[in-house]
């Protein structure tokens, strides 16, 4: 726990003698290790009826307050501002965090700097919580802040509020502790999905490059064959010219042995000409077939390129939604050894609380869809696309949604057509995606969140190659 590390003196410097760790529930030396009830009783004896300062709180609350409400970069900036060489040159984020937590037990330069920074940063939230005049009112504001994802400012405002009792502070402490565990577990799952998507993208890129090289080699061979056929056609044109010259000579000769010889030669040449004509026709047919094969190869390459672009867009959307969080934030708890934990990183996309309707899609991926929408500050409602839900329910949820996403490969024809007509008629934002994968769903969320509401294109839009909808699949 945080109290097991070196303490910080009034000057903001780390002392060389470490303070031994204390078991949970035991009292430490002097008033620095007083229980929350002891500290509140001390404040009541002196007539304190105001918001508490950081050093007036129980030492167990210092770790989650500093770790949740301030980032390590903020702590380093405060250390540089105060001029503490020990903290300014500290290489470990953990060391900086623990030093500030230890300093919070008493009033000194570091704890005063942290107090001022928290008051300045969360002034609006503190002012909003000041309207609460009872623990029940405070508990309502805290639960609302948890639901809205505004934990940092609300946590500081509640822990220092004059009306917050021991039970309410303990509840807030437990909520923040469990929230840190939930965020860490969700981040690990998202990072694993991102790694799989990157691996699949690399494999597709490799296959596309190999296919491009094969098609280029085949195309070069076809070009060579076409050039050879053109040369043969030019040779046939020379034979035709010789035939015309022979006919002119025959007209000049009317009788005699030479005429008969020439007539026999002409007959032979005519046969050769017919044979060459047939070869020319065959060559033209082969050339036409080669050109058709070339067009088919080019179409196949374009299809592979489109598929690669679709996978790239899906991967980029997942990266944008998931991000790479910083794994150095603190985790608070009775059994927290070193206050090391994880905090979620703010997502780039903000749906501003919109209700997103997913028509169709894979049932086994529905929790993943819902998780992505919630992480983007939205709410997901879902219609299975005609498997079990009725047409009347689809019209009702379409009317209640702010925006619609419809995967074309896992939805019935009727639901797909009804969704498209309804969104076009009501000018409602609708994204039609070709696949029901998590990456395609993330790309659709990016398309909905990128454009402001006032500038979003009304009606349905398509991402990737729009396919004809197939029957809805079960999980």
C-alpha positions as CSV (number, residue, x, y, z in Angstrom):
1,X,0.0,0.0,0.0
2,X,1.0,3.6,-0.5
3,X,1.9,4.2,3.2
4,X,4.6,1.5,2.9
5,X,6.9,3.8,0.9
6,X,9.2,6.7,1.7
7,X,7.4,9.8,3.0
8,X,7.9,13.3,1.7
9,X,9.0,16.2,4.0
10,X,7.5,19.7,4.2
11,X,9.9,20.9,1.6
12,X,8.6,18.4,-1.0
13,X,11.8,16.1,-0.9
14,X,11.8,12.4,-0.3
15,X,13.3,11.3,3.0
16,X,15.9,8.6,3.0
17,X,14.3,6.5,5.8
18,X,11.3,4.5,4.6
19,X,8.1,4.2,6.6
20,X,7.1,0.6,7.3
21,X,3.8,-0.6,5.8
22,X,0.8,-0.8,8.2
23,X,-1.9,-3.6,7.9
24,X,-5.3,-2.5,6.9
25,X,-7.4,-1.3,9.9
26,X,-4.4,-0.5,12.2
27,X,-3.5,2.9,13.4
28,X,-0.1,4.5,12.6
29,X,2.1,7.0,14.5
30,X,0.5,10.3,15.4
31,X,-2.4,11.9,13.6
32,X,-1.0,11.0,10.2
33,X,-2.5,7.5,10.4
34,X,-5.8,8.5,12.1
35,X,-8.9,6.7,10.9
36,X,-11.6,8.6,9.0
37,X,-13.9,8.7,12.0
38,X,-11.0,10.1,14.2
39,X,-10.2,12.8,11.6
40,X,-13.9,13.8,11.2
41,X,-14.3,13.9,15.0
42,X,-11.2,16.1,15.3
43,X,-12.8,18.5,12.7
44,X,-16.1,18.5,14.6
45,X,-14.3,19.4,17.8
46,X,-12.8,22.5,16.1
47,X,-16.2,23.5,14.6
48,X,-15.2,22.7,11.0
49,X,-18.2,23.0,8.7
50,X,-16.5,23.4,5.3
51,X,-15.0,21.4,2.5
52,X,-12.0,19.3,3.6
53,X,-8.4,19.8,2.4
54,X,-6.4,16.9,0.9
55,X,-4.3,16.5,4.0
56,X,-7.4,16.4,6.2
57,X,-8.7,13.2,4.5
58,X,-7.8,9.7,5.6
59,X,-4.5,8.6,4.1
60,X,-6.2,5.6,2.4
61,X,-8.1,8.0,0.1
62,X,-5.0,9.8,-1.1
63,X,-3.9,7.1,-3.5
64,X,-7.2,6.9,-5.5
65,X,-7.7,10.7,-5.5
66,X,-4.2,11.5,-6.9
67,X,-4.1,8.5,-9.2
68,X,-7.7,9.1,-10.6
69,X,-7.9,12.8,-10.7
70,X,-4.3,13.7,-11.9
71,X,-2.0,12.2,-14.5
72,X,1.7,11.5,-14.0
73,X,2.6,14.3,-16.4
74,X,0.6,16.7,-14.2
75,X,2.5,15.6,-11.1
76,X,5.9,16.0,-12.8
77,X,4.8,19.5,-13.9
78,X,3.9,20.4,-10.3
79,X,7.2,19.0,-9.1
80,X,9.1,21.2,-11.6
81,X,7.0,24.2,-10.6
82,X,7.9,23.7,-6.9
83,X,11.5,23.0,-7.7
84,X,11.9,19.6,-6.1
85,X,15.1,18.1,-7.6
86,X,14.3,14.6,-6.3
87,X,11.0,14.4,-8.0
88,X,12.1,16.4,-11.1
89,X,14.8,13.8,-11.9
90,X,12.7,10.7,-11.0
91,X,12.7,8.2,-13.8
92,X,9.8,6.0,-12.6
93,X,6.2,7.2,-12.9
94,X,5.4,5.0,-9.9
95,X,8.0,6.8,-7.8
96,X,6.5,10.2,-8.6
97,X,3.0,8.9,-7.7
98,X,4.0,7.3,-4.4
99,X,5.9,10.5,-3.4
100,X,2.9,12.7,-3.9
101,X,0.6,10.2,-2.1
102,X,3.0,10.1,0.9
103,X,3.2,13.9,0.9
104,X,-0.6,14.2,1.1
105,X,-0.7,13.0,4.7
106,X,0.3,16.5,5.9
107,X,0.3,20.1,4.8
108,X,3.5,20.9,2.8
109,X,4.5,22.3,-0.5
110,X,3.5,19.2,-2.5
111,X,0.2,18.7,-0.9
112,X,-0.7,22.4,-1.2
113,X,0.2,22.3,-4.9
114,X,-2.0,19.2,-5.5
115,X,-4.8,20.8,-3.6
116,X,-4.7,24.0,-5.7
117,X,-4.4,22.0,-9.0
118,X,-7.5,19.9,-8.1
119,X,-9.5,22.9,-7.1
120,X,-8.6,24.7,-10.3
121,X,-9.2,21.8,-12.6
122,X,-12.6,20.7,-11.2
123,X,-14.0,24.0,-10.1
124,X,-17.2,23.6,-12.1
125,X,-17.9,20.1,-10.7
126,X,-17.1,21.3,-7.1
127,X,-19.6,24.1,-7.6
128,X,-22.3,21.8,-8.8
129,X,-21.8,19.4,-5.8
130,X,-21.9,22.3,-3.4
131,X,-25.7,22.5,-4.0
132,X,-26.1,19.2,-2.1
133,X,-26.9,19.7,1.5
134,X,-27.2,16.1,2.7
135,X,-25.5,12.7,2.2
136,X,-28.4,11.4,0.1
137,X,-28.2,14.4,-2.3
138,X,-24.5,13.8,-2.6
139,X,-25.1,10.1,-3.3
140,X,-27.5,10.9,-6.1
141,X,-25.0,13.3,-7.7
142,X,-22.2,10.7,-7.5
143,X,-24.3,7.9,-9.0
144,X,-25.3,10.2,-11.9
145,X,-21.6,11.1,-12.5
146,X,-20.7,7.4,-12.6
147,X,-23.4,6.7,-15.2
148,X,-22.2,9.7,-17.3
149,X,-18.5,8.7,-17.1
150,X,-17.6,11.9,-15.2
151,X,-15.7,10.2,-12.4
152,X,-12.6,12.4,-11.8
153,X,-14.2,15.7,-10.9
154,X,-17.1,14.1,-9.1
155,X,-14.7,11.9,-7.0
156,X,-12.8,15.0,-5.8
157,X,-15.9,17.0,-5.1
158,X,-17.5,14.2,-3.1
159,X,-14.5,13.3,-1.0
160,X,-13.9,16.9,0.1
161,X,-17.6,17.8,0.6
162,X,-18.6,18.9,4.1
163,X,-21.7,16.7,4.1
164,X,-20.0,13.5,3.0
165,X,-19.9,11.0,5.8
166,X,-17.7,8.0,6.3
167,X,-20.1,5.6,4.6
168,X,-20.5,7.7,1.5
169,X,-16.7,8.2,1.1
170,X,-16.2,4.5,1.5
171,X,-18.8,3.8,-1.1
172,X,-17.1,6.2,-3.6
173,X,-13.7,4.7,-2.8
174,X,-15.1,1.2,-3.5
175,X,-16.8,2.3,-6.8
176,X,-13.5,3.8,-8.1
177,X,-11.6,0.8,-7.1
178,X,-13.8,-1.7,-9.0
179,X,-14.1,0.7,-12.0
180,X,-10.3,0.6,-12.4
181,X,-10.5,-3.3,-12.6
182,X,-13.3,-3.2,-15.1
183,X,-11.5,-0.7,-17.3
184,X,-8.3,-2.8,-17.3
185,X,-10.2,-6.0,-18.3
186,X,-12.0,-4.3,-21.1
187,X,-8.8,-2.7,-22.4
188,X,-7.1,-6.1,-22.6
189,X,-9.9,-7.6,-24.6
190,X,-9.8,-4.7,-27.1
191,X,-6.0,-4.9,-27.5
192,X,-6.3,-8.6,-28.3
193,X,-8.9,-7.8,-30.9
194,X,-6.7,-5.1,-32.4
195,X,-3.8,-7.5,-32.6
196,X,-5.9,-10.1,-34.4
197,X,-7.1,-7.4,-36.9
198,X,-3.6,-6.3,-37.6
199,X,-2.5,-9.8,-38.2
200,X,-5.3,-10.4,-40.6
201,X,-4.6,-7.1,-42.4
202,X,-0.9,-8.1,-42.8
203,X,-2.0,-11.5,-44.2
204,X,-4.4,-9.9,-46.7
205,X,-1.7,-7.4,-47.8
206,X,0.7,-10.2,-48.5
207,X,-1.9,-12.2,-50.5
208,X,-2.8,-9.1,-52.5
209,X,0.8,-8.4,-53.3
210,X,1.4,-12.0,-54.4
211,X,-1.8,-11.9,-56.6
212,X,-0.7,-8.6,-58.1
213,X,2.7,-10.1,-59.1
214,X,1.0,-13.2,-60.6
215,X,-1.5,-11.1,-62.6
216,X,1.3,-8.8,-63.8
217,X,3.3,-11.8,-65.1
218,X,0.2,-13.2,-66.9
219,X,-0.5,-9.9,-68.4
220,X,3.0,-9.6,-69.8
221,X,2.6,-13.0,-71.4
222,X,-0.7,-12.0,-73.0
223,X,0.9,-8.8,-74.4
224,X,3.7,-10.9,-75.9
225,X,1.3,-13.2,-77.6
226,X,-0.7,-10.3,-79.0
227,X,2.4,-8.8,-80.5
228,X,3.3,-12.1,-82.2
229,X,-0.2,-12.4,-83.7
230,X,0.0,-8.8,-85.0
231,X,3.3,-9.7,-86.8
232,X,1.6,-12.8,-88.4
233,X,-1.3,-10.6,-89.6
234,X,1.2,-8.2,-91.3
235,X,2.7,-11.3,-93.0
236,X,-0.8,-12.3,-94.3
237,X,-1.2,-8.8,-95.8
238,X,1.9,-9.4,-97.9
239,X,0.5,-12.6,-99.2
240,X,-2.7,-10.8,-100.3
241,X,-0.7,-8.2,-102.2
242,X,1.2,-11.0,-104.1
243,X,-2.1,-12.6,-105.0
244,X,-3.4,-9.4,-106.6
245,X,-0.2,-9.0,-108.6
246,X,-0.6,-12.6,-110.0
247,X,-4.2,-11.8,-111.1
248,X,-3.0,-8.8,-113.0
249,X,-0.4,-11.0,-114.9
250,X,-3.1,-13.6,-115.7
251,X,-5.2,-11.0,-117.4
252,X,-2.3,-10.1,-119.6
253,X,-1.8,-13.7,-120.7
254,X,-4.8,-15.2,-122.6
255,X,-3.5,-18.6,-124.0
256,X,-0.6,-20.9,-124.2
257,X,1.3,-23.3,-121.9
258,X,2.4,-20.6,-119.5
259,X,-1.2,-19.6,-119.1
260,X,-2.1,-23.1,-117.9
261,X,0.9,-23.1,-115.7
262,X,-0.1,-19.8,-114.3
263,X,-3.7,-20.9,-113.8
264,X,-2.5,-23.9,-111.8
265,X,-0.3,-21.6,-109.7
266,X,-3.2,-19.3,-109.2
267,X,-5.4,-22.1,-107.9
268,X,-2.6,-23.1,-105.5
269,X,-2.3,-19.6,-104.3
270,X,-6.0,-19.3,-103.8
271,X,-6.0,-22.4,-101.6
272,X,-3.1,-20.9,-99.7
273,X,-5.0,-17.6,-99.3
274,X,-8.1,-19.4,-98.0
275,X,-5.9,-21.3,-95.5
276,X,-4.2,-18.1,-94.4
277,X,-7.6,-16.4,-94.1
278,X,-8.9,-19.1,-91.8
279,X,-5.7,-18.8,-89.7
280,X,-6.2,-15.0,-89.6
281,X,-9.8,-15.5,-88.4
282,X,-8.6,-18.0,-85.7
283,X,-5.9,-15.5,-84.7
284,X,-8.5,-12.7,-84.3
285,X,-10.7,-15.0,-82.2
286,X,-7.7,-15.8,-79.9
287,X,-6.8,-12.1,-79.7
288,X,-10.3,-11.3,-78.6
289,X,-10.3,-14.1,-76.0
290,X,-7.0,-12.9,-74.7
291,X,-8.4,-9.3,-74.3
292,X,-11.4,-10.7,-72.4
293,X,-9.1,-12.6,-70.1
294,X,-7.0,-9.5,-69.6
295,X,-10.2,-7.6,-68.6
296,X,-11.2,-10.3,-66.2
297,X,-7.8,-10.3,-64.6
298,X,-7.9,-6.5,-64.2
299,X,-11.4,-6.8,-62.6
300,X,-10.1,-9.4,-60.2
301,X,-7.2,-7.2,-59.2
302,X,-9.6,-4.3,-58.6
303,X,-11.7,-6.5,-56.4
304,X,-8.7,-7.5,-54.3
305,X,-7.7,-3.9,-54.0
306,X,-11.2,-3.0,-52.8
307,X,-11.2,-5.8,-50.3
308,X,-7.8,-4.7,-49.0
309,X,-9.0,-1.1,-48.7
310,X,-12.1,-2.3,-46.8
311,X,-9.9,-4.3,-44.3
312,X,-7.6,-1.2,-44.0
313,X,-10.5,1.1,-43.2
314,X,-11.9,-1.4,-40.6
315,X,-8.5,-1.7,-38.9
316,X,-8.1,2.1,-38.8
317,X,-11.5,2.5,-37.3
318,X,-10.7,0.0,-34.6
319,X,-7.4,1.7,-33.8
320,X,-9.2,5.0,-33.6
321,X,-11.8,3.6,-31.2
322,X,-9.6,1.6,-29.0
323,X,-6.4,3.6,-28.9
324,X,-3.3,2.6,-26.9
325,X,-3.9,3.5,-23.3
326,X,-1.2,4.5,-20.8
327,X,-0.5,1.6,-18.4
328,X,1.0,3.7,-15.6
329,X,-2.0,5.1,-13.8
330,X,-2.6,4.1,-10.2
331,X,-5.2,1.6,-8.8
332,X,-6.6,2.1,-5.3
333,X,-7.5,-0.6,-2.9
334,X,-7.0,-2.1,0.5
335,X,-4.8,-4.8,-1.0
336,X,-3.1,-2.5,-3.6
337,X,0.7,-3.3,-3.5
338,X,2.4,-0.3,-5.1
339,X,-0.7,1.4,-6.4
340,X,-0.1,0.2,-9.9
341,X,-3.1,-0.1,-12.2
342,X,-4.6,0.8,-15.5
343,X,-6.8,3.7,-16.6
344,X,-8.8,3.9,-19.8
345,X,-7.8,6.4,-22.4
346,X,-10.4,8.8,-23.7
347,X,-11.8,7.7,-27.1
348,X,-11.5,10.0,-30.1
349,X,-15.1,9.4,-31.1
350,X,-18.0,10.9,-29.2
351,X,-21.6,10.0,-30.2
352,X,-22.9,12.6,-27.6
353,X,-25.4,10.2,-26.1
354,X,-27.1,9.2,-29.4
355,X,-29.2,6.1,-29.6
356,X,-27.7,3.9,-32.3
357,X,-30.0,1.2,-33.8
358,X,-28.3,-2.0,-35.3
359,X,-30.7,-3.7,-37.7
360,X,-29.5,-7.3,-38.2
361,X,-25.8,-8.3,-37.6
362,X,-24.5,-11.4,-35.9
363,X,-26.0,-12.2,-32.5
364,X,-22.7,-13.5,-31.1
365,X,-21.1,-10.1,-31.8
366,X,-24.0,-8.1,-30.2
367,X,-22.1,-7.6,-26.9
368,X,-19.1,-6.3,-28.9
369,X,-21.3,-3.8,-30.8
370,X,-22.8,-2.6,-27.6
371,X,-19.4,-2.2,-26.0
372,X,-18.1,-0.1,-28.9
373,X,-21.1,2.2,-28.8
374,X,-20.9,2.7,-25.0
375,X,-17.2,3.5,-25.2
376,X,-18.1,6.2,-27.8
377,X,-20.7,7.7,-25.3
378,X,-23.7,6.3,-27.1
379,X,-26.6,3.8,-26.5
380,X,-27.1,0.7,-28.6
381,X,-30.6,-0.8,-29.4
382,X,-30.8,-3.8,-31.7
383,X,-33.3,-5.5,-34.0
384,X,-32.3,-9.0,-35.2
385,X,-33.3,-8.1,-38.8
386,X,-36.3,-10.4,-39.1
387,X,-35.2,-13.6,-37.3
388,X,-37.5,-13.3,-34.4
389,X,-38.5,-9.7,-34.0
390,X,-41.5,-8.5,-35.9
391,X,-41.9,-5.8,-38.6
392,X,-44.0,-3.6,-36.3
393,X,-41.2,-3.6,-33.7
394,X,-38.7,-2.6,-36.4
395,X,-40.8,0.4,-37.3
396,X,-41.0,1.4,-33.7
397,X,-37.3,1.2,-32.9
398,X,-36.5,3.0,-36.2
399,X,-38.6,5.9,-35.0
400,X,-36.9,6.0,-31.6
401,X,-33.3,5.8,-32.9
402,X,-31.1,8.8,-33.6
403,X,-29.0,6.9,-36.2
404,X,-29.1,3.4,-37.8
405,X,-26.4,0.9,-38.8
406,X,-27.5,-2.0,-41.1
407,X,-25.0,-4.9,-42.0
408,X,-26.1,-6.2,-45.4
409,X,-24.8,-9.8,-44.9
410,X,-26.9,-10.6,-41.8
411,X,-30.4,-9.2,-42.3
412,X,-33.6,-10.2,-44.1
413,X,-34.6,-8.6,-47.5
414,X,-37.7,-7.1,-46.0
415,X,-35.9,-5.6,-43.0
416,X,-33.2,-4.2,-45.2
417,X,-35.6,-2.6,-47.6
418,X,-37.8,-1.2,-44.8
419,X,-34.8,0.3,-43.0
420,X,-33.5,1.9,-46.2
421,X,-36.9,3.4,-47.2
422,X,-37.6,4.7,-43.6
423,X,-34.3,6.4,-43.2
424,X,-34.6,8.0,-46.7
425,X,-38.1,9.2,-46.0
426,X,-37.3,10.5,-42.5
427,X,-33.9,11.9,-43.5
428,X,-32.4,9.9,-40.6
429,X,-28.6,9.1,-40.6
430,X,-28.1,5.5,-41.8
431,X,-24.9,3.6,-42.6
432,X,-25.2,0.5,-44.8
433,X,-22.2,-1.8,-44.3
434,X,-21.4,-4.8,-46.4
435,X,-20.3,-7.1,-43.5
436,X,-21.3,-7.6,-39.9
437,X,-17.8,-7.8,-38.5
438,X,-16.6,-5.7,-35.5
439,X,-14.3,-3.8,-37.8
440,X,-17.1,-2.9,-40.2
441,X,-19.3,-1.8,-37.3
442,X,-16.4,0.4,-35.9
443,X,-16.0,2.0,-39.4
444,X,-19.8,2.8,-39.4
445,X,-19.5,4.4,-36.0
446,X,-16.6,6.5,-37.2
447,X,-18.8,7.7,-40.2
448,X,-21.6,8.7,-37.8
449,X,-19.4,10.4,-35.3
450,X,-17.1,12.3,-37.7
451,X,-19.7,14.6,-39.2
452,X,-21.6,17.2,-37.0
453,X,-25.3,16.7,-36.6
454,X,-26.0,19.8,-38.6
455,X,-23.9,18.7,-41.5
456,X,-24.6,14.9,-41.6
457,X,-25.9,13.6,-44.9
458,X,-29.6,12.6,-44.4
459,X,-30.8,9.2,-45.4
460,X,-28.7,6.0,-45.9
461,X,-25.1,5.9,-47.1
462,X,-23.0,2.9,-48.0
463,X,-19.5,1.9,-46.8
464,X,-17.5,-0.4,-49.0
465,X,-19.1,-2.5,-51.7
466,X,-22.9,-2.8,-51.0
467,X,-24.1,-6.4,-51.2
468,X,-27.5,-7.8,-51.5
469,X,-28.7,-8.6,-48.0
470,X,-28.8,-12.3,-46.9
471,X,-31.0,-14.0,-44.4
472,X,-30.3,-13.1,-40.8
473,X,-27.9,-15.7,-39.1
474,X,-28.3,-17.0,-35.6
475,X,-25.5,-16.7,-33.1
